């Protein structure tokens, strides 16, 4: 068993101007024989509107450590599924492998840990005739790498959260809540 039992991370990388390609993955990393591994195995069933799939970089290229991804938004169209299982899945897979290459995820335990990743893919992407797939790749790649790094390093720390409690607020609360 590895000492990586239950680590969480998230990141947001914003889209290029005029795109709906913001990426906001949330990552759960842990031992295959611990709570994350049990959740991973239980996650293999499907839920209507929230397709779950292994992360692959391309055909026959399942990533290591094993990772499963699902959406935060309900899937309504084949175009959405194509983007999710194409550009986004490829970017996510590349980010995982590069995290191993860079030592963020230890290479010697890749078969002992697994990842669960929730993906934000704006439904407007599937309807946008001017969708920039390169930007969709960029945001998902960068955000996934950052979320993995944050999970592995415990960022933000509780000290950082306490220090910025009165200066950082959720963007949706602007003008709603005064501190």
N, C-alpha and C positions, 0 to 999 in steps of 0.2 A: 504494500500500500504506500502511496505517496503522501507527503505532508500537505499537498494541495487538496483541501477538503471542500471548501466552498468559498469561491472568490467571485466578486461581482465587479463589473465595470460598465460604463456607458460613455458615449461621446456624441457630439453633434458637429457635423461639418456642413456648412451652408452651401447652397447651390450657386452657380453662376447667375448673374443678372438675367431675369426673364425665364428661368428654368424652375421646375418643380422637383428638383433632384436632391433636396436636403436629405442627409442620411443621419439616422439617430439609432444605431444599434445598441442593444443592451445584451451583455454577455455574462454568462454564468460558466465558471470553469471549476472542475473538481475531479476527484478520483473516480475511475470507473466502478470501483467497489464501494463507493460512498453514496451520500444522498444525491449528488449530481448525476452519478452513473445510473442510479435507480430512476431518477426523473427522466433521464435521457431514454432509457429503455421504455418507460411508460409513455413517452412522447411520440413513439413511432406510429400510433394510431392517427387517423385523420379526423379533422373537425371541419364541418361544412364552412366554407368561406375562408378557412385559415390553413392552407396547404402546408404540410410539414415535409421537409426533404433534407436528405443528407447534403452536406456542402461538398460539391465537386468543383474542381477547377475547369474541367472539360470532360468529355466522355471518357469513362474508365479512369478518372483521376480523382478518386475520393481522397480528401485531405486527411492528414495525420497531424495532430490528434483528431480523432473522429469528431465531427461537428454536425449538429442538426439545426436547421433554421426554420422559422415561421414568420408570418406577417403580423403586424399590429393592426393593419387595416383589413377589412373584409374584401376578399377577392370577388370581383363581379364579371371579369372579362378574360377571354383567352389572351388578349394583348397584355394584360397585367401579368398573367401567369408567365408569358414568354419573357417579359422583362425581369421578373423575379427569378425564374429558373435559367436565365441567360446572363445578362450583364451583371445583375446584382449578385447572383450566386458565384459567378466567376471572380468578381472583385473581392467578395468575402473569402473565397478559397485562397486567392493569391495573398490576401492580407494574413491569413492564418499561416500559410507556408512561410511567408517572409518573416513573420514573428518568430518562427522556429529558427530560420536562417540567422536572424539577428540576436538570438539567444534570449528573447523575451519569454518564449515558451521553451523550457529545457528539452533539447532533442532526445536525451536519454530516457525521458518518461512519456514520450508521445503516445505509446500504446497503453499507458496507465491513467491518462486523463482524457476528458471529453469536454466539449463545449456545447452549450445551448445558446442560440443567438436569436433574438427577436429583431425583426427588420421593419423599418418604416420605409415604405414605398408609397409615395403620394399617388392616390388613384388618378390624378390628373396627368401623370406621366404617360399612361396608356392611351390617353386621348389627345396628346399634344403632337401635332404634325411636325413641329419644329424641335422635338425632343433631342437634346444633345446627349447621346449615349456615352460619349467620352466623359462628360461631366457626371453622369449617373455612376459610371465606373469610379471616377476620381473620388467622389464624395463617399461612396460606400467603402472603398478601399481604405482611404485615410481614416474614416470614422471607426471602422472595424479594428484597424491596427491600434488606434488610440484607446479604444475601449478595452482591448486585450491588455495593453500596457498598464492602463489604470487598474484593471482587475489584479494584475500580477504585482503591482506596487502599492495597492491600497490607496489610490488617489481618488478623490481628494481625502486627505487625512481628516480625522475628527478635529484636530487643532485648527486646520485651515477652515473647516466649516464653522467652527465657533468664532474664529477671528473675523470672518466675513458675514456673519449672520445678519447684521444690520445694513450691510452695504450691497449685498447681492440678493436679488429677488427674481422669481420666475418672470420671464418676459410677458406672460399673459396677465400678470397682476399689475402691470404698469397703469397707474391712475386708479386702480381698484382698491388697493390696500396701501395705507400710509404706515411707515415705520416710525 
